[in-house]
Amino acid sequence: MLDFEFYTPTKVFFGKGKQTQLGKIISDYGYKKIMLQYGKGSIKSNGLYDEIMSSLSKHNIQVVEMGGVEPNPKIEFIREAVKLAKETGVELILAVGGGSVIDAAKYTALGAKADCDIWDFVTGKEKPKAALPTGCVLTIAAAGSEMSASAVVTDLSLNMKRGFTSELNRPLFAICNPELTYTVSPYQTACGITDIMAHTIERYFTPCEPTDLTDRIAESILKSVICSAKVVMKNPSDYDARANIMWASSLSHNNLTGCGRINALPVHQLEHALSGEFDNVSHGAGLAVLFPAWAKYVYMHNISRFAQFARRVWDVDESDDKKAAEKGIEAMAEFFKSIGMPSALREFDIDENCIDRLAELCTFNGKRTIKSVIELGNKEIKDIFYDCLN
């Protein structure tokens, strides 16, 4: 096990009705003026907006609203939010929604304390020195952004989706009520389940061993999510299943499952290129297509690890490591299909004509390789994308 630092400063308020405590929570921190960010308005139609505004009003908290965050949050929105945050002097950015809204809030918080454009952080041209605090009311269990140090943003003018990681990104608090996910559509629920599993699986396949305790934590999260997914796809209002999935969302991306090993998220890098180029591709759906193809491409370079994954996570009963590894990959692909995820790029009307462009985006026009079980360069990335077509 490698040396590591583990830091999780986010305070989690988990359970039924916790969103009604929002005003008190913010007031207890001492903040009086906040920016409220949310998506396209579903929180208004389902009553959550009224609950939140009522709670904030009771504690005399001023609110500057900025709704309209899109999936794969767009840099144009964030630039406007940064400008408004600076003009109004808000003290905290509150996100009400899923990963896209929380990521937009994180970038807004960084930009509000910066003199440069936020894209400079993404490209590495500048490093942030401070950020406003952020908080969130989680409505979709998926990205894990409610406890993570990461955030992604899309620049449509460049067709680029990029991530940025900094400890400044970690939210001050997260309100997690599983009841708020009851109305999430089956498709988006499945996308979220896939993303949660991907965050865990990617950390699992690293060259740093032994990390048995970290392995067991990751395996337990995966098995719980698999079990809960089967329940929630049949009964969307099963509280315990929704609660397990929501808590797994947080644990899968706060780096608990990465302790003691090198962390790289190669399939996420491939998917960022995919959904950056094709904005209609949901992140989880893209991962569902890419993950089995990536696994089939690299498993021979660490057969014992993939065999362990197959036996411990998918209950594969096979003594031969190679056969076990292959059955585990097949079981993973079949599970994604069973919850309604796509299995090929052609389901998005994407064909081989885009492969060169996707490889360029992944490698930053040939300037980098992606760390994985093996190094992924232009050729390897193209091979994986070609395998995803059908």
ZAMARGU-4260 file (C-alpha; in steps of 0.2 Angstrom, whole numbers, plus 5000, padded with zeros to 4 digits):
<rodrens>
0) 5000/5000/5000 | 5007/5017/4995 | 5007/5032/5007 | 4992/5043/5005 | 4983/5058/5012
5) 4964/5057/5015 | 4954/5072/5017 | 4935/5074/5017 | 4930/5090/5025 | 4912/5090/5018
10) 4899/5088/5032 | 4885/5077/5026 | 4867/5079/5032 | 4859/5063/5026 | 4841/5057/5028
15) 4822/5061/5026 | 4817/5079/5025 | 4835/5086/5028 | 4832/5099/5015 | 4820/5108/5027
20) 4835/5112/5038 | 4845/5121/5025 | 4842/5139/5031 | 4848/5134/5049 | 4863/5125/5042
25) 4868/5140/5032 | 4864/5152/5046 | 4874/5142/5058 | 4889/5144/5047 | 4887/5162/5047
30) 4882/5166/5029 | 4869/5179/5025 | 4869/5181/5006 | 4871/5166/4994 | 4869/5162/4976
35) 4857/5148/4972 | 4860/5138/4956 | 4849/5124/4949 | 4845/5116/4933 | 4831/5119/4920
40) 4817/5121/4933 | 4812/5103/4939 | 4814/5109/4957 | 4800/5122/4955 | 4788/5109/4948
45) 4791/5096/4961 | 4790/5108/4976 | 4808/5107/4981 | 4811/5126/4976 | 4797/5132/4988
50) 4804/5121/5002 | 4821/5128/5000 | 4816/5146/4998 | 4805/5145/5014 | 4819/5138/5024
55) 4831/5151/5018 | 4818/5165/5021 | 4815/5159/5039 | 4833/5163/5043 | 4834/5179/5034
60) 4846/5173/5021 | 4847/5184/5005 | 4846/5174/4989 | 4854/5178/4972 | 4846/5166/4959
65) 4854/5159/4944 | 4845/5144/4936 | 4848/5135/4920 | 4863/5124/4922 | 4863/5111/4908
70) 4869/5093/4908 | 4888/5094/4905 | 4889/5112/4913 | 4893/5125/4900 | 4907/5138/4902
75) 4896/5152/4896 | 4884/5149/4910 | 4898/5149/4923 | 4906/5165/4917 | 4889/5174/4919
80) 4888/5166/4936 | 4905/5172/4941 | 4901/5190/4935 | 4885/5190/4945 | 4893/5183/4961
85) 4906/5196/4960 | 4894/5210/4957 | 4882/5205/4971 | 4895/5200/4984 | 4888/5183/4988
90) 4896/5173/5002 | 4892/5155/4997 | 4887/5146/4981 | 4872/5134/4984 | 4869/5120/4971
95) 4852/5111/4971 | 4853/5097/4959 | 4865/5083/4953 | 4883/5083/4947 | 4881/5096/4933
100) 4874/5109/4945 | 4887/5105/4959 | 4901/5106/4946 | 4894/5123/4940 | 4894/5129/4958
105) 4912/5124/4961 | 4918/5133/4946 | 4908/5149/4950 | 4916/5148/4968 | 4933/5147/4960
110) 4930/5161/4948 | 4922/5173/4961 | 4939/5173/4970 | 4950/5174/4954 | 4956/5188/4942
115) 4958/5176/4927 | 4946/5166/4916 | 4941/5149/4924 | 4946/5140/4908 | 4964/5145/4913
120) 4962/5133/4928 | 4956/5119/4917 | 4971/5121/4905 | 4984/5123/4919 | 4988/5141/4914
125) 4983/5147/4931 | 4981/5139/4949 | 4967/5145/4960 | 4972/5152/4977 | 4955/5153/4985
130) 4937/5150/4982 | 4920/5154/4990 | 4912/5140/5000 | 4900/5129/4991 | 4885/5118/4998
135) 4873/5107/4989 | 4856/5099/4990 | 4858/5083/4980 | 4844/5077/4969 | 4853/5064/4958
140) 4864/5050/4965 | 4878/5049/4951 | 4893/5060/4950 | 4899/5060/4968 | 4903/5079/4966
145) 4894/5082/4983 | 4910/5076/4992 | 4923/5076/4978 | 4938/5088/4974 | 4934/5087/4955
150) 4923/5096/4943 | 4920/5096/4924 | 4915/5109/4912 | 4911/5110/4893 | 4916/5123/4881
155) 4905/5121/4866 | 4915/5133/4856 | 4929/5120/4857 | 4918/5104/4859 | 4929/5101/4874
160) 4924/5093/4891 | 4938/5095/4904 | 4940/5091/4922 | 4949/5101/4936 | 4954/5094/4953
165) 4958/5105/4968 | 4954/5103/4987 | 4946/5120/4985 | 4932/5111/4975 | 4926/5101/4990
170) 4909/5107/4996 | 4907/5113/5014 | 4891/5103/5016 | 4880/5091/5007 | 4862/5088/5010
175) 4857/5071/5005 | 4839/5065/5006 | 4836/5049/4995 | 4817/5054/4994 | 4822/5068/4982
180) 4828/5055/4969 | 4812/5045/4968 | 4806/5055/4953 | 4823/5053/4943 | 4819/5044/4927
185) 4824/5026/4925 | 4836/5031/4912 | 4845/5044/4922 | 4844/5033/4937 | 4854/5020/4927
190) 4866/5033/4921 | 4869/5037/4939 | 4872/5019/4944 | 4884/5017/4930 | 4894/5033/4935
195) 4895/5027/4953 | 4901/5010/4948 | 4914/5018/4936 | 4921/5029/4949 | 4924/5014/4960
200) 4930/5002/4947 | 4943/5014/4939 | 4951/5016/4956 | 4951/4997/4958 | 4962/4993/4943
205) 4978/5001/4947 | 4996/4993/4947 | 4998/4997/4966 | 4995/4981/4976 | 4992/4974/4989
210) 4978/4986/4995 | 4967/4973/5002 | 4957/4984/5014 | 4954/4997/5000 | 4949/4983/4988
215) 4936/4976/5000 | 4928/4993/5003 | 4927/4995/4984 | 4920/4978/4981 | 4907/4981/4995
220) 4901/4997/4987 | 4900/4989/4970 | 4890/4974/4977 | 4878/4985/4987 | 4875/4996/4971
225) 4872/4981/4960 | 4859/4974/4973 | 4851/4991/4975 | 4850/4994/4957 | 4840/4978/4954
230) 4828/4984/4967 | 4826/5002/4962 | 4824/4999/4944 | 4808/4989/4949 | 4802/5000/4963
235) 4809/5018/4961 | 4802/5023/4978 | 4811/5010/4988 | 4820/5021/5001 | 4833/5009/5007
240) 4839/5005/4989 | 4839/5024/4985 | 4848/5027/5001 | 4862/5014/4997 | 4864/5021/4980
245) 4865/5039/4986 | 4878/5036/4999 | 4888/5025/4987 | 4888/5040/4975 | 4897/5050/4989
250) 4909/5036/4994 | 4914/5032/4976 | 4921/5049/4972 | 4928/5056/4989 | 4943/5045/4985
255) 4940/5032/5000 | 4941/5019/4987 | 4958/5026/4980 | 4967/5026/4997 | 4985/5018/4995
260) 4986/5017/4976 | 4989/5027/4961 | 4973/5035/4955 | 4969/5037/4936 | 4952/5037/4928
265) 4956/5032/4910 | 4938/5028/4905 | 4932/5044/4911 | 4945/5053/4901 | 4939/5044/4885
270) 4921/5048/4890 | 4924/5066/4893 | 4930/5067/4875 | 4914/5058/4869 | 4901/5068/4878
275) 4911/5084/4875 | 4910/5081/4856 | 4892/5074/4857 | 4883/5084/4870 | 4868/5072/4868
280) 4877/5058/4876 | 4874/5057/4895 | 4890/5054/4904 | 4884/5037/4912 | 4878/5030/4896
285) 4895/5034/4888 | 4904/5025/4902 | 4892/5010/4900 | 4898/5008/4882 | 4916/5012/4885
290) 4920/5002/4901 | 4918/4984/4894 | 4928/4989/4878 | 4942/4996/4889 | 4942/4981/4900
295) 4943/4969/4885 | 4957/4979/4878 | 4968/4979/4894 | 4963/4964/4905 | 4977/4953/4898
300) 4990/4965/4906 | 4983/4961/4923 | 4973/4945/4922 | 4974/4941/4941 | 4966/4958/4945
305) 4952/4956/4933 | 4949/4938/4939 | 4948/4944/4957 | 4936/4957/4952 | 4925/4944/4943
310) 4925/4932/4958 | 4922/4945/4972 | 4910/4957/4963 | 4901/4946/4950 | 4902/4929/4960
315) 4910/4921/4945 | 4914/4903/4949 | 4929/4899/4938 | 4946/4892/4943 | 4955/4898/4928
320) 4960/4916/4929 | 4959/4921/4911 | 4942/4913/4909 | 4936/4921/4926 | 4942/4938/4920
325) 4933/4936/4904 | 4917/4931/4912 | 4918/4946/4924 | 4919/4958/4910 | 4904/4950/4902
330) 4894/4950/4918 | 4898/4969/4919 | 4892/4972/4902 | 4877/4962/4904 | 4873/4971/4920
335) 4874/4988/4911 | 4862/4982/4898 | 4850/4975/4911 | 4847/4992/4918 | 4844/5000/4901
340) 4861/5007/4897 | 4867/5007/4879 | 4880/4995/4873 | 4886/5003/4857 | 4891/5020/4850
345) 4879/5017/4835 | 4864/5018/4847 | 4869/5037/4847 | 4871/5037/4828 | 4890/5039/4830
350) 4900/5030/4817 | 4918/5027/4813 | 4920/5045/4805 | 4922/5052/4822 | 4936/5041/4829
355) 4951/5051/4824 | 4943/5067/4832 | 4939/5058/4848 | 4957/5051/4849 | 4964/5069/4846
360) 4953/5076/4860 | 4958/5062/4872 | 4977/5065/4869 | 4976/5084/4868 | 4981/5083/4850
365) 4995/5070/4853 | 5002/5079/4868 | 4998/5066/4881 | 4995/5048/4884 | 4982/5042/4896
370) 4988/5032/4911 | 4979/5015/4913 | 4983/4997/4916 | 4993/5001/4900 | 4997/5018/4893
375) 4984/5023/4881 | 4990/5033/4866 | 4982/5037/4849 | 4982/5020/4843 | 4975/5011/4858
380) 4962/5024/4861 | 4956/5022/4843 | 4956/5003/4845 | 4944/5005/4860 | 4933/5017/4852
385) 4932/5006/4836 | 4927/4991/4848 | 4913/5002/4855 | 4904/5005/4838 | 4893/4989/4837
</rodrens>
